[in-house]
Amino acid sequence: MRSRLATRPARLVLAAAAAVALTATMTACEDDSATPAAPSTGGSDGGSDSDDATDEDTTDEDAPGSGYEGEPVTQGCGTTDLTFTVTEESQAGGYFLVAAQAKEGISCTLEGSYPMAFFGSSEESHVSPAGQSVDDSIEMSGDTIAYAGINPKTTNDDNGAEYEQVFISILGEDGANAVEFPISATLVDQPVATNWSIRDIDAVPMS
């Protein structure tokens, strides 16, 4: 009888301990489930997407017309792109032979029209075209030389004004960059100029 009484309290103690252990275990599980998961940084994936987008948006420098490869695009010649010389010729009653050459490192297109030239500030001293047509354009670079001839007087009288300088520029400009050349005293009246040509013989103006 004593043995049964001693066993029952012991069972009660074990049951109580088991209940306490079960309660602790459930509490720990609830705490773990309530804790939010740490967010994924995704650093490497994000950087890759950004790089891909940048690569897709980058302009292809080698694409046609980008200016990096392909045929070079030349611009029209300006007065400051060229070096000029003026010589006095006795052929055809006397005229001025103008020679133009691209400066070192310059490549440009010279339109097949006549040069802008004038002897003074008056309109009467400005040259007009000797012909009505426009010749082929000339690609100026390296040793290429273009020629034009200026006839200072196309009238058969003694009228005109005397000048000792001539100014050369590219047609279409305002003359601000015109190059001045000293010449011998020349009577000027209704002057004309030929179109640019790669042959000096084609630059002899009709008298």
Disulfide bonds with the S-S distance in Angstrom:
Cys77-Cys108 2.01
